[in-house]
Amino acid sequence: MEKKLTEADKGEYKYKLQKFRKAVAMKKRSQISNWKITLMITTLLLVLVTLYMSKRYFYSKEIELLTESCQQADGKIILETHYLSMDYSFECQKK
């Protein structure tokens, strides 16, 4: 025995179907939004790490050049470094 849908049942079915479709669409938008945020944060972190590593590289090269030039001048190297802030004080005293 088949049950026939009334107009009210059809309207309720359409309403529930629309509500379900909206919920699915919102969930997809939320997932895409989360993916975009994750991608932006990852990119930002990658850029920051790259900048930090570049700064560390040039910091070490600068100190290396200073010490080499002091050694070539036959001087005494006085170097104080601060690791976290990447500050240093350098002095080349004549022997």
Contact map, one row per residue, 1 for C-alpha under 8 A:
11100000000000000000000000000000000000000000000000000000000000000000000000000000000000000000000
11110000000000000000000000000000000000000000000000000000000000000000000000000000000000000000000
11111000000000000000000000000000000000000000000000000000000000000000000000000000000000000000000
01111100000000000000000000000000000000000000000000000000000000000000000000000000000000000000000
00111111110000000000000000000000000000000000000000000000000000000000000000000000000000000000000
00011111110000000000000000000000000000000000000000000000000000000000000000000000000000000000000
00001111111000000000000000000000000000000000000000000000000000000000000000000000000000000000000
00001111111100000000000000000000000000000000000000000000000000000000000000000000000000000000000
00001111111110000000000000000000000000000000000000000000000000000000000000000000000000000000000
00001111111111000000000000000000000000000000000000000000000000000000000000000000000000000000000
00000011111111100000000000000000000000000000000000000000000000000000000000000000000000000000000
00000001111111110000000000000000000000000000000000000000000000000000000000000000000000000000000
00000000111111111000000000000000000000000000000000000000000000000000000000000000000000000000000
00000000011111111100000000000000000000000000000000000000000000000000000000000000000000000000000
00000000001111111110000000000000000000000000000000000000000000000000000000000000000000000000000
00000000000111111111000000000000000000000000000000000000000000000000000000000000000000000000000
00000000000011111111100000000000000000000000000000000000000000000000000000000000000000000000000
00000000000001111111110000000000000000000000000000000000000000000000000000000000000000000000000
00000000000000111111111000000000000000000000000000000000000000000000000000000000000000000000000
00000000000000011111111100000000000000000000000000000000000000000000000000000000000000000000000
00000000000000001111111110000000000000000000000000000000000000000000000000000000000000000000000
00000000000000000111111111000000000000000000000000000000000000000000000000000000000000000000000
00000000000000000011111111100000000000000000000000000000000000000000000000000000000000000000000
00000000000000000001111111110000000000000000000000000000000000000000000000000000000000000000000
00000000000000000000111111111000000000000000000000000000000000000000000000000000000000000000000
00000000000000000000011111111100000000000000000000000000000000000000000000000000000000000000000
00000000000000000000001111111110000000000000000000000000000000000000000000000000000000000000000
00000000000000000000000111111111000000000000000000000000000000000000000000000000000000000000000
00000000000000000000000011111111100000000000000000000000000000000000000000000000000000000000000
00000000000000000000000001111111110000000000000000000000000000000000000000000000000000000000000
00000000000000000000000000111111111000000000000000000000000000000000000000000000000000000000000
00000000000000000000000000011111111100000000000000000000000000000000000000000000000000000000000
00000000000000000000000000001111111110000000000000000000000000000000000000000000000000000000000
00000000000000000000000000000111111111000000000000000000000000000000000000000000000000000000000
00000000000000000000000000000011111111100000000000000000000000000000000000000000000000000000000
00000000000000000000000000000001111111110000000000000000000000000000000000000000000000000000000
00000000000000000000000000000000111111111000000000000000000000000000000000000000000000000000000
00000000000000000000000000000000011111111100000000000000000000000000000000000000000000000000000
00000000000000000000000000000000001111111110000000000000000000000000000000000000000000000000000
00000000000000000000000000000000000111111111000000000000000000000000000000000000000000000000000
00000000000000000000000000000000000011111111100000000000000000000000000000000000000000000000000
00000000000000000000000000000000000001111111110000000000000000000000000000000000000000000000000
00000000000000000000000000000000000000111111111000000000000000000000000000000000000000000000000
00000000000000000000000000000000000000011111111100000000000000000000000000000000000000000000000
00000000000000000000000000000000000000001111111110000000000000000000000000000000000000000000000
00000000000000000000000000000000000000000111111111000000000000000000000000000000000000000000000
00000000000000000000000000000000000000000011111111100000000000000000000000000000000000000000000
00000000000000000000000000000000000000000001111111110000000000000000000000000000000000000000000
00000000000000000000000000000000000000000000111111111000000000000000000000000000000000000000000
00000000000000000000000000000000000000000000011111111100000000000000000000000000000000000000000
00000000000000000000000000000000000000000000001111111110000000000000000000000000000000000000000
00000000000000000000000000000000000000000000000111111111000000000000000000000000000000000000000
00000000000000000000000000000000000000000000000011111111100000000000000000000000000000000000000
00000000000000000000000000000000000000000000000001111111110000000000000000000000000000000000000
00000000000000000000000000000000000000000000000000111111111000000000000000000000000000000000000
00000000000000000000000000000000000000000000000000011111111100000000000000000000000001000000000
00000000000000000000000000000000000000000000000000001111111110000000000000000000000000000000000
00000000000000000000000000000000000000000000000000000111111111000000000000000000000000000000000
00000000000000000000000000000000000000000000000000000011111111100000000000000000000001000000000
00000000000000000000000000000000000000000000000000000001111111110000000000000000000000000000000
00000000000000000000000000000000000000000000000000000000111111111000000000000000000000000000000
00000000000000000000000000000000000000000000000000000000011111111100000000000000000000000000000
00000000000000000000000000000000000000000000000000000000001111111110000000000000000000000000000
00000000000000000000000000000000000000000000000000000000000111111111000000000000000000000000000
00000000000000000000000000000000000000000000000000000000000011111111100000000000000000000000000
00000000000000000000000000000000000000000000000000000000000001111111110000000000000000000100000
00000000000000000000000000000000000000000000000000000000000000111111111000001000000000000000000
00000000000000000000000000000000000000000000000000000000000000011111111100000000000000000000000
00000000000000000000000000000000000000000000000000000000000000001111111110000000000000000000000
00000000000000000000000000000000000000000000000000000000000000000111111111111000000000000001000
00000000000000000000000000000000000000000000000000000000000000000011111111111000000000000000000
00000000000000000000000000000000000000000000000000000000000000000001111111100000000000000000000
00000000000000000000000000000000000000000000000000000000000000000000111111100000000000000000000
00000000000000000000000000000000000000000000000000000000000000000000011111110000000000000000011
00000000000000000000000000000000000000000000000000000000000000000000011111111000000000000001111
00000000000000000000000000000000000000000000000000000000000000000000011001111100000000000001111
00000000000000000000000000000000000000000000000000000000000000000010011000111110000000000111100
00000000000000000000000000000000000000000000000000000000000000000000000000011111000000001111100
00000000000000000000000000000000000000000000000000000000000000000000000000001111100000011110000
00000000000000000000000000000000000000000000000000000000000000000000000000000111110000011100000
00000000000000000000000000000000000000000000000000000000000000000000000000000011111001111000000
00000000000000000000000000000000000000000000000000000000000000000000000000000001111111110000000
00000000000000000000000000000000000000000000000000000000000000000000000000000000111111100000000
00000000000000000000000000000000000000000000000000000000000000000000000000000000011111000000000
00000000000000000000000000000000000000000000000000000000000000000000000000000000011111100000000
00000000000000000000000000000000000000000000000000000001001000000000000000000000111111110000000
00000000000000000000000000000000000000000000000000000000000000000000000000000000111011111000000
00000000000000000000000000000000000000000000000000000000000000000000000000000011110001111100000
00000000000000000000000000000000000000000000000000000000000000000000000000000111100000111110000
00000000000000000000000000000000000000000000000000000000000000000100000000001111000000011111000
00000000000000000000000000000000000000000000000000000000000000000000000000001110000000001111100
00000000000000000000000000000000000000000000000000000000000000000000010000111100000000000111110
00000000000000000000000000000000000000000000000000000000000000000000000000111100000000000011111
00000000000000000000000000000000000000000000000000000000000000000000000001110000000000000001111
00000000000000000000000000000000000000000000000000000000000000000000000001110000000000000000111
